[in-house]
Amino acid sequence: VRSESCAVPPRPTAMEAPSDQEPVSGAAAAKSFERFLATINQPAARDLVKEINVFMKNFRAQPPPTDTASHQVQAFLTFMESAFAKHPLWAGTSLEAVEEAVEGLEK
């Protein structure tokens, strides 16, 4: 009997560079995380912070079954990636900057 899994493959992270590129150094990753913190702590990011806090509160209050937890987290990260991309604080930035923001959120 074969067990079928509905696990969602993990999102690639900024540390996992495609094979034709050099991996991101620890110092670059730390700098990226510092940029994320500096941006998300701005007053203009209050709406984003509220979304993050609501998700965390709900997730902790009613932990989903293990088999759906990763799906919920991935759906939230996808939602936040879109929210970052549309937000004025990330307006005019590159796709890489938005991906770094999601990576910062994951941390």
C-alpha positions as CSV (number, residue, x, y, z in Angstrom):
1,V,0.0,0.0,0.0
2,R,1.5,3.3,-1.1
3,S,0.8,6.4,1.0
4,E,0.1,9.5,-1.0
5,S,1.3,12.7,0.5
6,C,-0.2,16.1,-0.1
7,A,2.8,17.9,1.2
8,V,3.6,21.2,-0.4
9,P,7.2,21.4,-1.6
10,P,9.1,24.0,0.5
11,R,9.5,27.4,-1.0
12,P,13.0,28.1,-2.3
13,T,14.8,30.5,0.0
14,A,17.2,33.3,-0.8
15,M,19.9,31.0,0.5
16,E,19.0,28.4,-2.2
17,A,20.4,29.9,-5.3
18,P,19.8,28.2,-8.7
19,S,22.7,26.0,-9.7
20,D,24.1,28.5,-12.2
21,Q,24.5,31.2,-9.5
22,E,26.6,31.5,-6.4
23,P,24.8,30.9,-3.1
24,V,24.0,34.0,-1.0
25,S,26.6,34.6,1.7
26,G,25.7,34.7,5.3
27,A,26.6,38.4,5.4
28,A,24.3,39.1,2.4
29,A,21.5,37.2,4.0
30,A,21.9,39.0,7.3
31,K,21.9,42.4,5.4
32,S,18.7,41.3,3.6
33,F,17.0,40.4,6.9
34,E,18.1,43.8,8.4
35,R,16.6,45.6,5.4
36,F,13.3,43.6,5.9
37,L,13.2,44.5,9.6
38,A,13.9,48.2,8.9
39,T,11.1,48.3,6.3
40,I,8.5,46.3,8.2
41,N,9.1,48.4,11.3
42,Q,8.2,51.6,9.5
43,P,4.8,53.1,10.5
44,A,3.6,52.7,6.9
45,A,3.9,48.9,7.3
46,R,1.3,48.8,10.1
47,D,-1.2,47.1,7.8
48,L,1.3,44.4,6.9
49,V,2.3,43.9,10.5
50,K,-1.4,43.6,11.4
51,E,-1.9,40.8,8.8
52,I,1.1,39.0,10.1
53,N,0.0,39.3,13.7
54,V,-3.6,38.1,12.9
55,F,-2.2,35.0,11.1
56,M,0.1,34.2,14.0
57,K,-2.6,34.7,16.6
58,N,-5.1,32.5,14.7
59,F,-2.5,29.8,13.9
60,R,-1.4,29.6,17.6
61,A,-4.9,29.7,19.0
62,Q,-6.2,26.9,16.8
63,P,-3.2,24.9,15.5
64,P,-4.2,23.1,12.3
65,P,-3.7,19.4,11.9
66,T,-0.1,18.6,10.9
67,D,-1.1,17.6,7.4
68,T,-2.7,21.0,6.6
69,A,-0.3,23.3,8.6
70,S,2.3,23.6,5.9
71,H,-0.5,24.4,3.3
72,Q,-1.8,27.2,5.5
73,V,1.7,28.6,6.1
74,Q,2.5,28.4,2.4
75,A,-0.8,30.1,1.5
76,F,-0.1,32.8,4.0
77,L,3.4,33.4,2.6
78,T,2.0,33.5,-1.0
79,F,-0.6,36.0,0.2
80,M,2.0,38.2,1.9
81,E,4.3,38.0,-1.1
82,S,1.5,39.6,-3.1
83,A,0.8,42.1,-0.3
84,F,4.5,43.1,-0.2
85,A,4.6,43.5,-4.0
86,K,1.5,45.8,-4.0
87,H,2.6,47.8,-0.9
88,P,4.0,51.3,-1.3
89,L,7.0,50.4,0.8
90,W,8.1,47.9,-1.9
91,A,6.7,50.0,-4.9
92,G,9.2,50.1,-7.7
93,T,11.5,47.5,-6.1
94,S,12.6,44.4,-7.9
95,L,11.1,41.0,-7.7
96,E,14.2,40.0,-5.8
97,A,13.5,42.6,-3.1
98,V,9.9,41.2,-2.7
99,E,11.3,37.7,-2.4
100,E,13.8,38.9,0.2
101,A,10.9,40.4,2.2
102,V,9.1,37.0,2.1
103,E,12.4,35.3,3.2
104,G,12.6,37.8,6.1
105,L,9.0,37.0,7.0
106,E,9.8,33.3,7.0
107,K,12.7,33.9,9.5
